[in-house]
């Protein structure tokens, strides 16, 4: 129910961020980049199974089901029995900033939810399964999870540390805890090796090769960057909880206080070694949550990589479940429900803002297309067209309050302000929304045009001399702003 309330506008409007333009309105077609640029070989396979067709309503329903299944697995792992705990746990996991962002990336939320389920099942299998399956299943979960979205490795790591703390609270002895930790590390390493082998085999079969984004990985760089990466992990982790939209930072502050009080209360009768190990595990949670940033020091941290941060709430719910205190439980329940409601508000605001920005851009681009089609130098489907620069939706953001509540809205929701945004991204837009073939333009050619004296002398559209022929290209100067050339 929470998922429907949060993501209904996604399947009503259908607007996503600039990746939705790159891939097309309905098809996730750029499997080459998914594999070579991101290493997500299983994600490409999952989309191919559905014919590369994005189906918004099934995506939302599938995401909600898998989120519930993941919550159920976590409950079984932590041996939780309360119906209230089950409801609160699944509610908080259904609506998170990361999930909202995943739905704006052309429906990847559904396959990412599969990675979420695999991550939860990895921890469950480590603690609950014995024998061959107790080793094989966690390895498979890590291998497949990495093949969908590597950031969920942080979910597995954070969930495992929390499970260690809860198991210590439930009386599991230290020797067994250390055995589980060793097993988890071995399975994670084996799963990562199998993921790498599968990726290399796919490169060999398809003829693809790793982009610089993947090829730059090296053990030396990881070790050299480790101190700064660890510090950055803590900064990024706590930055997530400092979100001031609808006073969420205050809610999280109270949750952290309740968690610390509950932890000390739960362990006051335990021996000192149990207490120290528990506190050590809790202190490592921010690092574990951002483990991908440790492995890839140059990775750009984003909201889409923060799903595991929401685990702090299920962790609190699990810690207070045996508590007979009649005050802490109602306070926690109220905080969880109110927090979920704020994220439902932000989800709806985000999709409203995408619609507003898309409609604004479309109204502007419609006039540009009219001017292009009536230009004497333009020949339909023959003349290559360069539309340089970006429309600015600042007026919408300054006047419409809805933008204040949106989550991680890009500077330009329609076009990436990168080299892709003015070439491939832009040409796809005109084909998908206007049915016009303005021809693909290589980025080097684009740079030559916008660096020329003729371009410098052009006015910004819609003034006179804002559309001109430069070489073989018909050029429209939308703004003086140029993309970042290093992205």
Beta strands, then each sheet from edge to edge (+ up, - down):
strand 1: 385-388
strand 2: 467-470
strand 3: 473-477
sheet 1: 1+ 3+ 2-
end
